[in-house]
């Protein structure tokens, strides 16, 4: 019986670890997507320093990317809730 509870604890710890790793992976993927989009939009030519226009463009791009991601995520969640309520 003690082995069963230790197996359950190990499974829970493994599940928690996997969840944390999944979140980390999703975060890194999001950073790469933002970097790809905003780099192409804002960086004309690489240099050793960012000028004010480029800096502002990058900040605005990242903020708009995050805003639109949140809007889409919330909209999708709302649609899922409505469809689940209809079942």
N, C-alpha and C positions, 0 to 999 in steps of 0.2 A: 504494500500500500504506500509506503514511504517513497518507493521508486516512482510510482505513478505521479505523486504530487511534485517530485523533483523534475520529472519529465514535463509536466504542465508548466512549471516555473521556467524551465529551459526554453520551452516553446514560446512562452510569453516574452521572454527576453529576446529571443531570436526574432519574433514578430516585431517587437519594438525597434530593434536594430535595423531590420529591413525597412520599416516605415521611415525611420530617420534617414537612411541612405537614399530612399526613393525621393524624399523631400529635397535632400541635397542635390541629387541629380536633376530634379525639375528646376531648382533654383539656377544651377549652372547652365542648363539649356536655355532658360529665360534670359540670363545675362548674355549668352552668345547671340540669341535672336536680337536683343536690343542693340548689342554692339554692331552686328551686321547691318541692321536697318539704319541706325543713327550715324555710323561711320560713312556709309554710302551717301547719306543725305547731307552731312555737315562738313566732312573733311574734303577740301578741294585738293590740297597737296600737303603731305606730311611735313612737319617742321619740328624743331626742337621745343617750341612753345606754342600753346594755343592762343590765338588772338581773341579779342573780346567777342567778335561776331561768331566765331566758331564755338567758343565756350557757351555763349547764350543759346546757340542752335542746339548743341548737345544736351544742355539742360532741358530746353523745351521739348526736344524730341523724346528724351527718356520719360519726362512727365506725361506727355501725350500718349506714349506707348503704354505706360502703366495705366493711365486713365481708361484708355480704350480696352485694354485687357480686362480691367475690373468691370467695365460696363458689359462686355460680352459674357464674362463669367457669371455675373449676376443675372443677366437676361436668360442665359442657358439654364441656370439653376431654377429660375422662376418658371420657365417652360417645363422643366422636369417635374416640378412640384404640381403644376396644373395638370400635366398628363397623368401623374400618379394619383391625383385626386379624382380624376375622371374614371379611373379603373374600378 
